[in-house]
Structure formats: structure tokens, C-alpha cells
Amino acid sequence: MTVVLDASMAISWLFEDERTEAAHNVLLRIVAEGAVVPSLWRLEVANVLRNAVRRGRCDEAFVDQSLTRLERLGLAIDDETDIHAWGATHTLSREQGLTPYDAAYLELAVRKRWPLASCDNDLVAAARRRSVEVLSV
């Protein structure tokens, strides 16, 4: 079974102060089974890492290494994210009180009927309300 991976979970693997055993177990599962991400995922990860550099949390070398590590996972990119943006994703955003970005992960998990891997409390709660299996820390 494939997993829908959100940016918060991926970021937790990169920063030592965010690593947990549960997150590591999710990583092992994704390495074994694969994962899919909405088409906005790379932009979200890049944004988090860019902000981390601006705040002095890491440097550009760390960012480059992190992006290489994530690229090696061979994640599948969902090619329907934008098609659902103004329909199901917008509805989930409104109904669940999520940003459209977070709702894109939930929409993908609902549509594919796959578990969602996330460290985002609001997204995890919304997924559980929609009876989506959640892999979290």
C-alpha cells in the first residue's frame, strides 16, 4: 500500500531536533512501499527549507543535502492535484478548516484511499474526522 506523504513529515526526517522513532518508522515504510505527494509538495518543502536558512536554523549546504536525500526516495507526484483544487480540495479546506495546501494532502489520501503521513496536528485531526488512516509522530 502506498502512503500520501506531507511536507511536515519529510521535514521531520531532516532536522535532528524533530526526529522521532515514529517518524523514522514512517520513513522505513515509505522506503519499502513508496509514497505519493501532491504536485505542490516540492514547493512546500523548498519553502520550509528556505525559511530555515533565513532564520539561521541551517545553511544552504544542509538544504542541498536534504533535497538530495528526499529526491532519492523516488516519490510519485500526483498529476491530478490541480484538477481537484477548486472542487474537492476547496471543499475539504472549507469544511475542515485547513489551508488549501494542507487540504490537497487530505484530498489525495481520500481519493486514493491511502494512509496519510503527517506531523501537522490540524491535518491529522481532519484526516481522522474523514476516517483516513494516519501515520503520525
C-alpha positions in Angstrom: 0.0 0.0 0.0 1.3 3.4 -0.9 1.3 6.4 1.6 0.4 10.0 1.0 3.4 12.0 2.4 3.1 15.6 3.5 5.9 18.1 3.8 5.9 18.2 7.6 6.7 14.5 7.9 9.5 14.8 5.4 10.9 17.8 7.2 10.9 15.9 10.5 13.4 13.4 9.0 15.8 16.2 8.1 16.2 18.1 11.3 17.7 16.3 14.3 15.5 18.1 16.8 12.4 16.9 15.0 13.3 13.2 14.6 11.3 10.6 16.4 11.1 6.9 16.3 7.6 7.1 14.9 8.8 9.3 12.1 11.7 7.0 11.4 9.3 4.1 11.1 7.2 6.0 8.6 10.4 6.6 6.6 11.2 2.9 6.6 7.6 2.2 5.4 7.9 4.7 2.6 11.3 3.3 1.5 9.7 -0.2 1.4 6.3 0.7 -0.1 6.6 4.0 -1.8 4.7 7.2 -1.3 2.8 9.8 -3.4 2.8 13.5 -2.9 0.6 16.3 -4.4 2.3 18.4 -7.0 2.8 21.2 -4.6 4.9 19.1 -2.2 8.3 20.1 -3.6 7.4 23.8 -3.3 6.3 23.3 0.3 9.5 21.5 1.2 11.6 24.2 -0.5 9.7 26.9 1.3 10.3 25.4 4.7 14.0 24.9 4.0 14.3 28.4 2.6 12.7 29.8 5.8 15.0 27.6 7.9 18.0 29.2 6.2 16.6 32.7 6.7 16.1 32.0 10.4 19.6 30.6 10.8 18.4 27.1 11.5 20.6 25.6 8.7 22.7 26.6 5.8 22.5 26.1 2.0 24.7 23.1 2.2 22.2 21.4 4.5 19.4 22.3 2.2 21.2 20.8 -0.8 22.0 17.6 1.1 18.4 17.4 2.3 16.9 17.9 -1.2 19.2 15.1 -2.5 18.2 12.8 0.3 14.5 13.4 -0.4 15.0 13.0 -4.1 16.5 9.6 -3.6 13.1 8.4 -2.1 11.7 8.3 -5.6 8.3 9.7 -4.6 5.5 9.6 -7.0 4.0 13.0 -7.9 0.2 13.1 -8.2 -0.7 14.7 -11.5 -4.3 15.5 -10.6 -3.7 17.9 -7.7 -4.6 21.0 -9.7 -7.6 19.3 -11.2 -9.2 18.9 -7.7 -8.0 22.3 -6.3 -11.2 24.2 -6.9 -13.5 21.2 -6.2 -12.8 18.6 -3.6 -9.7 20.3 -2.2 -11.5 23.6 -1.8 -14.5 21.8 -0.1 -12.2 20.0 2.3 -10.4 23.2 3.1 -13.6 24.9 3.9 -15.2 22.0 5.8 -12.2 21.0 7.8 -10.7 24.5 8.4 -7.5 23.7 6.6 -5.3 25.7 4.3 -5.8 24.7 0.7 -2.3 23.4 0.7 -3.0 21.0 3.6 -6.4 20.1 2.1 -4.5 18.9 -1.0 -2.8 16.2 1.0 -6.1 15.2 2.6 -7.9 15.2 -0.8 -5.2 12.9 -2.2 -5.5 10.5 0.7 -9.3 10.4 0.5 -9.2 10.0 -3.3 -6.7 7.2 -3.3 -7.9 5.6 0.0 -4.3 5.6 1.2 -2.9 6.4 4.6 -1.6 10.0 5.3 1.8 10.5 6.9 1.8 13.9 8.6 3.2 15.7 11.7 0.6 18.6 11.2 -1.9 18.4 14.1 -4.7 20.1 12.2 -4.2 17.9 9.2 -4.0 14.8 11.3 -7.3 15.7 13.1 -9.1 16.5 9.8 -7.9 13.2 8.3 -9.2 11.2 11.3 -12.5 13.0 11.1 -12.7 11.8 7.5 -11.7 8.2 8.6 -8.4 8.3 6.8 -5.6 6.2 8.3 -2.9 8.4 9.7 0.8 7.8 10.2 2.0 10.5 12.6 4.5 11.1 15.4 
